[in-house]
Amino acid sequence: MDHSLWVVAIAILALLLLAGLWSAVARLTENFWLSLVRLPFRVGLWGFLALSRLLRRPTQSALVKPSEHSPEPDRPAEIVQRLEVLQQEQEALVRELRSLLAKQSQE
């Protein structure tokens, strides 16, 4: 009787292993077919992206030479003004940070 229990246990184990093998093969074939179906779309997307990069690439005649490009006369003044505002904001933040650190060191 002890021998028959081992046979049943081994048979159940073999069935479980076969079921796992079957599902692994099913997943493998499913992934293969899905990849095969997706392949034309990926190749088309790759071709489209390559073509769009080629079309976006500027030609030599379309490039603006630095000597031909003159900045707006007010732009430097705007940049200086913005830098001054940023410097003031930075100084205010540094003062606030120092006061917070001083409070933490006192506690």
C-alpha distances in whole Angstrom, upper triangle without the diagonal:
4,5,5,7,9,10,11,13,15,16,17,19,20,21,23,25,26,27,29,31,32,34,35,36,38,40,41,42,44,45,47,48,50,51,53,54,56,57,60,61,61,63,65,65,66,69,70,70,72,75,75,76,78,80,80,82,85,88,90,93,91,91,93,95,95,99,99,97,99,98,99,102,100,97,98,99,96,94,96,96,92,92,94,92,89,91,92,88,87,89,89,85,86,88,85,82,85,85,81,81,84,82,79,80,82,79
4,6,5,7,9,10,11,13,15,16,17,19,20,22,23,25,26,28,29,30,32,33,35,36,38,39,41,42,44,45,47,48,50,51,53,54,56,59,60,59,61,64,64,64,67,69,68,70,73,73,74,76,78,78,79,83,86,88,91,89,89,91,93,93,97,97,95,97,95,97,100,98,95,95,97,94,91,94,94,90,89,92,90,86,88,89,86,84,87,86,82,83,85,82,79,82,82,79,78,81,79,76,77,79,76
4,6,5,7,9,10,11,13,15,16,17,19,20,21,23,25,26,27,28,31,32,33,35,36,37,39,41,42,43,45,47,48,49,51,52,54,57,58,57,59,62,62,62,65,67,67,68,71,72,72,74,77,77,78,82,84,87,89,88,87,90,91,92,96,96,94,96,95,96,99,97,94,95,96,93,91,93,93,90,89,92,90,86,88,89,86,84,87,86,83,83,85,83,80,82,83,79,79,82,80,77,78,80,78
4,5,5,6,9,10,10,12,14,15,16,18,20,21,22,24,25,27,29,30,31,33,35,36,37,39,40,42,43,45,46,48,49,51,52,55,56,56,58,60,61,61,64,65,65,67,70,70,71,73,75,75,77,80,83,86,88,86,86,89,91,91,95,95,93,95,94,95,98,96,93,94,96,92,90,93,93,89,89,91,89,86,88,89,85,84,87,86,82,83,85,82,80,82,83,79,79,82,80,77,78,81,78
4,5,5,6,9,10,11,12,14,15,17,18,20,21,23,24,25,27,29,30,31,33,35,36,37,39,40,42,43,45,46,48,49,51,54,55,54,56,59,59,59,62,64,64,65,68,69,69,71,73,74,75,79,81,84,86,84,84,87,88,89,93,93,91,93,91,92,95,94,90,91,93,90,87,90,90,86,85,88,86,83,84,86,82,81,83,82,79,79,82,79,76,79,79,76,75,78,77,73,75,77,74
4,5,5,6,8,10,10,12,14,15,16,18,20,21,22,24,26,27,28,30,31,33,34,36,37,39,40,42,43,45,46,48,49,52,53,52,55,57,57,57,60,62,62,63,66,67,67,69,72,72,73,76,79,82,84,82,82,85,86,87,90,91,89,91,89,91,94,92,89,89,91,88,86,88,88,84,84,86,84,81,83,84,81,79,82,81,77,78,80,78,75,77,78,74,74,77,76,72,74,76,73
4,5,5,6,9,10,10,12,14,15,16,18,20,21,22,24,25,27,28,30,31,33,34,36,37,39,40,42,43,45,46,47,51,52,51,53,56,56,56,59,61,61,62,65,66,66,68,70,71,72,76,78,81,84,82,81,84,86,86,90,90,88,91,89,91,94,92,89,90,91,88,86,89,89,85,85,87,85,82,84,85,82,80,83,82,79,79,82,79,77,79,80,76,76,79,77,74,76,78,75
4,5,5,6,9,10,10,12,14,15,16,18,20,21,23,24,26,27,29,30,31,33,35,36,37,39,40,42,43,45,46,49,50,50,52,54,55,55,58,59,59,61,64,64,65,67,69,70,71,75,77,80,82,80,80,83,85,85,89,89,87,89,88,89,92,91,87,88,90,87,85,87,87,83,83,85,83,80,82,83,80,79,81,81,77,78,80,77,75,77,78,74,74,77,76,72,74,76,73
4,5,5,6,9,10,11,12,14,15,17,18,20,21,23,24,26,27,29,30,31,33,35,36,37,39,41,42,43,45,48,49,48,50,53,53,53,56,58,58,59,62,63,63,65,67,67,69,72,75,78,80,78,78,81,82,83,87,87,85,87,85,86,89,88,84,85,87,84,82,84,84,80,80,82,80,77,79,80,77,75,78,77,74,74,77,74,71,74,75,71,70,74,72,69,71,73,70
4,5,5,6,9,10,10,12,14,15,16,18,20,21,22,24,26,27,28,30,31,33,34,36,37,39,40,42,43,46,47,46,49,51,51,52,54,56,56,57,60,61,61,64,66,66,67,71,73,76,79,77,76,79,81,81,85,85,83,86,84,86,89,87,84,85,86,83,81,83,84,80,80,82,80,77,79,80,77,75,78,78,74,75,77,74,72,74,75,72,71,74,73,70,71,74,71
4,5,5,6,9,10,10,12,14,15,16,18,20,21,22,24,25,27,28,30,31,33,34,36,37,39,40,42,45,46,45,48,50,50,51,53,55,55,57,59,60,61,63,65,65,67,70,73,76,78,76,76,79,81,81,85,85,83,85,84,86,89,87,84,85,87,84,81,84,84,80,80,83,81,78,79,81,77,76,79,78,75,76,78,76,73,76,76,73,72,76,74,71,73,75,73
4,5,5,6,9,10,10,12,14,15,17,18,20,21,23,24,26,27,29,30,31,33,34,36,37,39,40,44,44,44,46,49,48,49,52,53,53,55,58,58,59,61,63,63,65,69,71,74,76,74,74,77,79,79,83,83,81,83,82,83,86,85,81,82,84,81,79,81,81,77,77,80,78,75,77,78,74,73,76,75,72,73,75,72,70,73,73,70,69,73,71,68,70,72,69
4,5,5,6,9,10,11,12,14,15,16,18,20,21,23,24,26,27,29,30,31,33,35,36,37,39,42,43,42,44,47,47,47,50,52,52,53,56,57,57,59,61,61,63,66,69,72,74,72,72,75,76,77,81,81,79,81,79,81,84,83,79,80,82,79,76,79,79,75,75,78,76,72,74,76,72,71,74,73,69,70,73,70,68,70,71,68,67,70,69,66,68,70,67
4,5,5,6,9,10,10,12,14,15,16,18,20,21,22,24,26,27,28,30,31,33,34,36,37,40,41,41,43,46,46,46,49,50,50,52,55,56,56,58,60,61,62,66,68,71,73,71,71,74,76,77,80,80,78,81,79,81,84,83,79,80,82,79,77,80,80,76,76,79,77,73,75,77,74,72,75,75,71,72,74,72,69,72,73,70,69,72,71,68,70,72,70
4,5,5,6,9,10,10,12,14,15,16,18,20,21,22,24,26,27,28,30,31,33,34,36,39,40,39,42,44,44,45,48,49,49,51,53,54,55,57,59,59,61,65,67,70,72,71,71,73,75,76,80,80,78,80,79,80,83,82,78,80,81,78,76,79,79,75,75,78,76,73,75,76,73,72,75,74,70,71,74,71,69,72,73,69,69,72,71,68,70,72,70
4,5,5,6,9,10,11,12,14,15,16,18,20,21,22,24,26,27,28,30,31,33,34,38,38,38,40,42,42,43,46,47,47,49,51,52,53,55,57,57,59,62,65,68,70,68,68,71,73,73,77,77,75,77,76,77,80,79,75,76,78,75,73,75,76,72,72,74,72,69,71,73,69,68,71,70,67,68,70,68,65,68,69,65,65,68,67,64,66,69,66
4,5,5,6,8,10,10,12,14,15,16,18,20,21,22,24,26,27,29,30,31,33,36,37,36,38,41,41,41,44,46,46,47,50,51,51,53,55,56,57,61,63,66,68,67,66,69,71,72,75,75,73,76,74,76,79,78,74,75,77,74,72,75,75,71,71,74,72,69,71,72,69,67,70,70,66,67,70,67,65,68,69,65,65,68,67,64,66,68,66
4,5,5,6,9,10,10,12,14,15,16,18,20,21,22,24,26,27,28,30,31,35,35,35,37,40,40,40,43,45,45,46,49,50,50,53,55,55,56,60,63,65,68,66,66,69,71,72,75,75,74,76,75,76,79,78,75,76,78,75,73,76,76,72,72,75,73,70,72,74,70,69,72,72,68,69,72,69,67,70,71,67,67,71,70,67,68,71,69
4,5,5,6,9,10,10,12,14,15,16,18,20,21,22,24,26,27,28,30,33,34,34,36,38,38,39,42,43,43,45,47,48,49,51,53,54,55,59,61,64,67,65,65,67,70,70,74,74,72,74,73,74,77,76,73,74,76,73,71,74,74,70,70,73,71,68,70,71,68,67,70,69,66,67,70,67,65,68,69,65,65,69,68,65,67,69,67
4,5,5,6,9,10,11,12,14,15,16,18,20,21,22,24,26,27,28,32,32,32,34,36,36,37,40,41,41,43,45,46,47,49,51,51,53,56,59,62,64,62,62,65,67,67,71,71,69,71,70,71,75,73,70,71,73,70,68,70,71,67,67,70,68,65,67,68,65,64,67,66,63,64,67,64,62,65,66,62,62,65,65,61,63,66,64
4,5,5,6,9,10,10,12,14,15,16,18,20,21,22,24,26,27,30,31,30,33,35,35,36,38,40,40,42,44,45,46,48,50,50,52,55,58,61,63,61,61,64,66,67,71,70,69,71,70,72,75,74,70,71,73,70,68,71,71,68,68,71,69,66,68,70,66,65,68,68,64,65,68,66,63,66,68,64,64,67,67,63,65,68,66
4,5,5,6,9,10,11,12,14,15,17,18,20,21,22,24,26,29,30,30,32,34,34,35,38,39,40,41,43,44,45,47,49,50,51,55,57,60,63,61,61,64,66,67,71,70,69,71,70,72,75,74,70,72,74,71,69,72,72,68,68,71,69,66,69,70,67,66,69,69,65,66,69,67,65,68,69,65,65,69,68,65,67,70,67
4,5,5,6,9,10,10,12,14,15,16,18,20,21,22,24,27,28,27,30,32,32,33,36,37,37,39,41,42,43,45,47,47,49,53,55,58,61,59,59,61,64,64,68,68,66,68,67,68,72,71,67,69,70,67,65,68,68,65,65,68,66,63,65,67,63,62,66,65,62,63,66,63,61,64,65,62,62,65,65,62,64,67,64
4,5,5,6,9,10,11,12,14,15,16,18,20,21,22,26,26,26,28,30,30,31,34,35,35,37,39,40,41,43,45,45,47,51,53,56,58,56,56,59,61,62,66,66,64,66,65,67,70,69,65,67,69,66,64,66,67,63,63,66,64,61,63,65,62,61,64,64,60,61,64,62,60,63,64,61,60,64,63,60,62,65,63
4,5,5,6,8,10,10,12,14,15,16,18,20,21,24,25,25,27,29,30,30,33,35,35,36,39,40,40,42,44,45,46,50,52,55,58,56,56,59,61,62,66,66,64,67,66,67,71,70,67,68,70,67,65,68,68,65,65,68,66,63,65,67,64,63,66,66,63,64,67,65,62,65,67,64,63,67,66,63,66,68,66
4,5,5,6,9,10,11,12,14,15,16,18,20,23,24,24,26,28,28,29,32,33,34,35,38,39,40,42,43,44,46,49,52,55,57,55,56,59,61,62,66,65,63,66,65,66,70,69,65,67,69,66,64,67,67,64,64,67,65,62,65,66,63,62,66,65,62,63,66,64,62,65,66,63,63,67,66,63,65,68,66
4,6,5,6,8,10,10,12,14,15,16,18,21,22,21,24,26,26,27,30,31,31,33,35,36,37,39,41,41,43,47,49,52,54,52,53,55,58,59,62,62,60,63,61,63,66,65,62,63,65,62,60,63,64,60,60,63,61,58,61,63,59,58,62,61,58,60,62,60,58,61,63,59,59,63,62,59,62,65,62
4,5,5,6,9,10,11,12,14,15,16,20,21,20,22,25,25,25,28,30,30,31,34,35,35,38,40,40,42,45,48,51,53,51,51,54,56,57,61,61,59,62,61,63,66,65,62,63,65,62,60,63,64,60,60,63,62,59,61,63,60,59,62,62,59,60,63,61,59,62,63,60,60,64,63,61,63,66,64
4,5,5,6,8,10,10,12,14,15,18,19,19,21,24,24,25,27,29,30,31,33,35,35,37,39,40,42,45,47,51,53,51,52,55,57,58,62,61,60,62,62,63,67,66,63,64,66,63,62,65,65,62,62,65,64,61,63,65,62,61,65,64,61,62,66,63,61,65,66,63,63,67,66,63,66,69,67
4,5,5,6,9,10,11,12,14,17,18,18,20,22,23,24,26,27,28,30,32,33,34,36,38,38,40,44,46,49,52,50,50,53,55,57,60,60,58,61,60,61,64,64,60,62,64,61,59,62,63,59,60,63,61,58,61,63,59,59,62,62,59,60,63,61,59,62,64,61,61,65,64,61,64,67,65
4,6,5,6,8,10,10,12,15,16,15,18,20,20,21,24,25,25,27,29,30,31,33,35,36,37,41,43,46,49,47,47,50,52,53,57,56,55,57,57,58,61,61,57,59,61,58,56,59,60,56,57,60,58,55,58,60,57,56,59,59,56,57,60,58,56,60,61,58,58,62,61,59,61,64,62
4,6,5,6,9,10,11,14,15,15,16,19,20,20,22,24,25,26,28,30,31,32,34,35,37,40,43,46,48,46,47,50,52,53,57,56,55,58,57,59,62,62,58,60,62,59,58,61,61,58,58,61,60,57,60,62,59,58,61,61,58,60,63,61,59,62,64,61,61,65,64,62,64,67,65
4,5,5,6,9,10,12,14,14,16,18,19,20,22,24,25,26,28,29,31,32,34,35,37,40,43,46,48,46,47,50,52,54,57,57,55,58,57,59,62,62,59,61,63,60,58,61,62,58,59,62,61,58,61,63,60,59,63,62,59,61,64,62,60,64,65,62,62,66,66,63,66,69,67
4,5,5,6,9,11,11,12,14,16,17,18,20,21,22,24,26,27,28,30,32,33,34,38,40,44,46,44,44,47,50,51,55,54,52,55,54,56,59,59,55,57,59,56,55,58,59,55,56,59,57,54,57,59,56,55,59,59,56,58,61,59,57,60,62,59,59,63,62,60,62,65,64
4,5,5,6,9,10,10,12,14,15,15,18,19,20,21,24,25,26,28,29,30,32,36,38,41,43,41,42,45,47,49,52,52,50,53,52,54,57,57,54,55,58,55,53,56,57,54,54,57,56,53,56,58,55,54,58,58,55,56,60,58,56,59,61,58,58,62,62,59,62,65,63
4,6,5,8,10,10,11,14,15,16,17,19,21,22,23,25,26,28,29,31,32,36,38,41,43,42,43,46,48,50,53,52,51,54,54,55,59,59,56,57,60,57,55,59,59,56,56,60,58,56,58,61,58,57,61,61,58,60,63,61,59,63,64,61,62,65,65,63,65,68,67
4,6,7,8,10,11,12,14,15,17,18,20,21,23,24,26,27,29,30,32,35,38,41,43,41,42,45,48,49,53,52,50,53,53,54,58,57,54,56,59,56,54,58,58,55,56,59,57,55,58,60,57,56,60,60,57,59,62,60,59,62,64,61,61,65,65,63,65,68,67
4,6,5,6,9,10,11,12,14,15,17,18,20,21,23,24,26,27,29,32,35,38,40,38,39,42,44,46,49,48,47,50,49,51,54,54,51,53,55,52,51,54,54,51,52,55,54,51,54,56,53,53,56,56,54,55,59,57,55,59,60,58,58,62,62,59,62,65,63
4,5,5,6,8,10,10,12,14,15,16,18,20,21,23,24,26,27,31,33,36,38,36,37,41,43,45,48,47,46,49,49,50,54,54,51,53,55,52,51,54,55,52,52,56,54,52,55,57,54,53,57,57,55,56,60,58,56,60,61,59,59,63,63,61,63,66,65
4,5,5,6,8,10,10,12,14,15,16,18,20,21,22,24,26,29,31,35,36,35,36,39,42,44,47,46,45,48,48,49,53,53,50,52,55,52,50,54,55,52,52,56,55,52,55,57,55,54,58,58,56,57,61,59,58,61,63,60,61,65,65,63,65,68,67
4,5,5,6,9,10,10,12,14,15,16,18,20,21,22,24,28,30,33,35,33,34,37,40,42,45,44,43,46,45,47,50,50,47,49,52,49,47,51,52,48,49,53,51,49,52,54,51,51,55,55,52,54,58,56,55,58,60,57,58,62,62,60,62,65,64
4,5,5,6,9,10,10,12,14,15,16,18,20,21,23,26,28,32,34,32,33,36,38,40,43,42,41,44,44,45,49,49,46,47,50,47,46,49,50,47,47,51,49,47,50,52,49,49,53,53,50,52,55,54,52,56,58,55,55,59,59,57,60,63,62
4,5,5,6,9,10,10,12,14,15,17,18,20,21,25,27,30,32,31,31,35,37,39,42,42,41,44,44,45,49,49,46,48,51,48,46,50,51,48,48,52,51,49,51,54,51,51,55,55,52,54,57,56,55,58,60,58,58,62,62,60,62,65,64
4,5,5,6,9,10,10,12,14,15,16,18,20,23,25,29,30,29,30,33,36,38,41,40,39,42,42,44,47,47,45,47,49,47,45,49,50,47,48,51,50,48,51,53,51,50,54,55,52,54,57,56,55,58,60,58,58,62,62,61,63,66,65
4,5,5,6,9,10,10,12,14,15,16,18,22,24,28,29,27,28,31,34,36,39,38,37,40,39,41,45,44,41,44,46,43,42,46,46,43,44,48,46,44,47,49,47,47,50,51,48,50,54,52,51,54,56,54,55,58,59,57,59,62,61
4,5,5,6,9,10,11,12,14,15,17,20,23,26,28,26,27,30,32,34,38,37,36,39,39,40,44,44,41,43,46,43,42,45,46,43,44,47,46,44,47,49,47,46,50,51,48,50,53,52,51,54,56,54,54,58,58,57,59,62,61
4,5,5,6,9,10,11,12,14,16,19,21,24,26,25,26,29,32,34,37,36,35,38,38,40,44,44,41,43,46,44,42,46,47,44,45,49,48,46,48,51,49,48,52,53,51,52,56,55,53,57,59,57,57,61,61,60,62,65,64
4,5,5,6,9,10,10,12,14,18,20,23,25,23,24,27,30,32,35,34,33,36,36,38,42,42,39,41,44,41,40,44,45,42,43,46,46,43,46,49,47,46,50,51,49,51,54,53,52,55,57,55,56,59,60,58,61,64,63
4,5,5,6,9,10,10,12,16,18,22,24,22,22,25,28,30,33,32,31,34,34,35,39,39,36,38,41,39,37,41,42,39,40,43,42,40,43,46,43,43,47,48,45,47,50,50,48,52,54,52,52,56,57,55,57,60,60
4,6,5,6,9,10,11,15,16,20,22,20,21,24,27,29,32,31,30,34,34,36,40,40,37,39,42,40,38,42,43,40,41,44,44,42,44,47,45,45,48,49,47,49,52,51,50,53,55,54,54,58,59,57,59,62,62
4,5,5,6,9,10,13,15,18,20,19,20,23,26,28,31,30,29,33,33,35,39,40,37,39,42,40,38,42,43,41,42,45,45,43,46,48,46,46,50,51,49,50,54,53,52,55,57,56,56,60,61,59,61,64,64
4,5,5,6,9,12,14,18,19,17,18,21,24,26,29,28,27,30,30,32,36,36,34,36,38,36,35,39,40,37,38,42,41,39,42,45,43,43,47,47,46,47,51,50,49,52,54,53,53,57,58,57,59,62,61
4,5,5,6,10,12,16,18,16,16,19,22,24,27,26,25,28,29,31,34,35,32,34,37,35,33,37,38,36,36,40,40,38,40,43,41,41,45,46,44,45,49,48,47,50,53,51,52,55,56,55,57,60,60
4,5,5,9,10,14,16,14,15,19,21,24,27,26,25,29,29,32,35,36,33,35,38,36,35,39,40,38,39,42,42,40,43,46,44,44,47,49,47,48,52,51,50,53,56,54,55,58,59,58,60,63,63
4,6,8,10,13,14,13,14,18,21,23,26,24,24,27,28,30,34,34,32,34,37,35,34,38,39,37,38,42,41,40,43,45,44,44,47,48,47,49,52,51,51,54,56,55,55,59,60,59,61,64,64
4,6,9,13,14,11,12,15,18,20,23,22,21,24,25,27,30,31,28,31,34,32,31,34,36,33,34,38,38,36,39,41,40,40,44,45,43,45,48,48,47,50,52,51,52,55,56,55,57,60,60
4,7,10,12,10,10,14,16,18,21,20,20,23,24,26,30,31,28,30,33,32,30,34,36,33,34,38,38,36,39,42,40,40,44,45,44,45,48,48,47,50,53,52,52,55,57,56,57,61,61
4,7,8,6,7,10,13,15,18,17,17,20,21,24,27,29,26,28,31,30,29,32,34,32,33,37,37,36,38,41,40,40,43,45,44,45,48,48,48,51,53,52,53,56,57,57,58,61,62
4,5,5,7,10,12,16,18,17,17,21,23,25,29,30,28,30,33,32,31,34,36,35,36,39,40,38,41,44,43,43,46,48,47,48,51,52,51,54,56,56,56,59,61,60,61,65,65
4,5,5,9,10,13,15,14,15,19,21,24,27,29,27,29,32,32,31,34,36,35,35,39,40,38,40,43,43,43,46,48,47,48,51,52,51,54,56,56,56,59,61,60,62,65,66
4,6,8,10,13,15,13,14,18,20,23,26,28,27,28,32,31,30,34,36,35,36,39,40,39,41,44,44,44,47,49,48,49,52,53,52,55,57,57,58,61,62,62,63,66,67
4,6,9,13,14,12,13,16,18,21,24,26,24,26,29,28,28,31,33,32,33,36,37,36,38,41,41,41,44,46,45,46,49,50,50,52,55,54,55,58,59,59,61,63,64
4,6,9,12,10,11,14,16,19,22,24,22,24,27,26,25,29,31,30,30,34,34,33,36,39,38,38,41,43,42,44,47,47,47,49,52,52,52,55,57,56,58,61,62
4,6,8,7,7,11,13,16,19,21,19,20,24,23,23,26,28,27,28,31,32,31,33,36,36,36,39,41,41,42,45,46,46,48,50,50,51,54,55,55,57,60,61
4,5,5,7,10,13,16,18,21,19,20,24,24,23,25,28,27,28,31,32,32,33,36,37,36,39,41,41,42,45,46,46,48,50,51,51,54,56,55,57,60,61
4,5,5,8,10,14,16,18,16,17,20,21,20,22,25,24,24,28,29,29,30,33,34,33,36,38,38,39,42,43,43,45,47,48,48,51,53,53,54,57,58
4,6,7,10,14,15,18,17,17,21,22,21,23,26,26,26,29,31,30,32,35,35,35,38,40,40,41,44,45,45,47,50,50,50,53,55,55,56,59,60
4,6,10,13,15,18,17,18,21,22,21,24,26,26,27,30,31,31,33,36,36,36,39,41,41,42,45,46,46,48,51,51,52,54,56,56,58,60,62
4,7,10,12,15,13,15,18,18,18,21,23,23,24,26,28,28,29,32,33,33,36,38,38,39,42,43,43,45,47,48,49,51,53,53,54,57,58
4,7,9,12,11,12,15,16,16,18,20,21,22,24,26,26,28,30,31,31,34,36,36,37,40,41,42,43,46,46,47,49,51,52,53,56,57
4,6,8,7,9,12,12,12,15,17,17,18,21,22,22,24,26,27,28,30,32,33,34,36,38,38,40,42,43,44,46,48,48,50,52,54
4,6,5,8,10,10,11,14,15,16,18,20,21,22,24,26,26,28,30,31,32,34,36,37,38,40,42,43,44,46,47,48,50,52,53
4,6,7,8,10,11,13,14,16,17,19,20,22,23,25,26,27,29,31,32,33,35,37,38,39,41,42,44,45,47,48,50,52,53
4,6,5,6,9,10,11,12,14,16,17,18,20,21,23,24,26,27,29,30,32,33,35,36,38,39,41,42,44,45,47,49,50
4,5,5,6,9,10,11,12,14,15,16,18,20,21,22,24,26,27,28,30,32,33,34,36,37,39,41,42,43,45,47,48
4,5,5,6,9,10,11,12,14,15,16,19,20,21,23,25,26,27,29,30,31,33,35,36,37,39,41,42,43,45,47
4,5,5,6,9,10,11,12,14,15,17,19,20,21,23,24,26,27,29,30,32,33,35,36,38,39,41,42,44,46
4,6,5,6,9,10,11,12,14,16,17,18,20,21,23,24,26,27,28,30,32,33,34,36,38,39,41,42,44
4,5,5,6,9,10,10,12,14,15,16,18,20,21,22,24,26,27,28,30,31,32,34,36,37,38,41,42
4,5,5,6,9,10,10,12,14,15,16,19,20,21,23,24,25,27,29,30,31,33,35,36,37,39,41
4,5,5,6,9,10,11,13,14,16,17,19,20,21,23,24,26,28,29,30,32,34,35,36,38,40
4,5,5,6,9,10,11,12,14,15,16,18,20,21,22,24,26,27,28,30,32,33,34,36,38
4,5,5,6,9,10,10,12,14,15,16,18,20,21,22,24,25,27,28,30,31,32,35,36
4,5,5,6,9,10,11,12,14,15,17,19,20,21,23,24,26,27,29,30,32,33,35
4,5,5,6,9,10,11,12,14,16,17,18,20,21,23,24,26,27,29,30,32,34
4,5,5,6,9,10,10,12,14,15,16,18,20,21,22,24,26,27,28,30,32
4,5,5,6,9,10,10,12,14,15,16,19,20,21,22,24,26,27,29,31
4,5,5,6,9,10,11,12,14,15,17,19,20,21,23,25,26,27,29
4,5,5,6,9,10,11,12,14,16,17,18,20,21,23,24,26,27
4,5,5,6,9,10,10,12,14,15,16,18,20,21,22,24,26
4,5,5,6,9,10,11,12,14,15,16,19,20,21,23,25
4,5,5,6,9,10,11,12,14,15,17,19,20,21,23
4,5,5,6,9,10,10,12,14,15,16,18,20,21
4,5,5,6,9,10,10,12,14,15,16,18,20
4,5,5,6,9,10,11,12,14,15,17,19
4,5,5,6,9,10,11,12,14,16,17
4,5,5,6,9,10,11,12,14,16
4,5,5,6,9,10,10,12,14
4,5,5,6,9,10,11,13
4,5,5,6,9,10,11
4,5,5,6,9,10
4,5,5,6,9
4,5,5,7
4,5,5
4,6
4
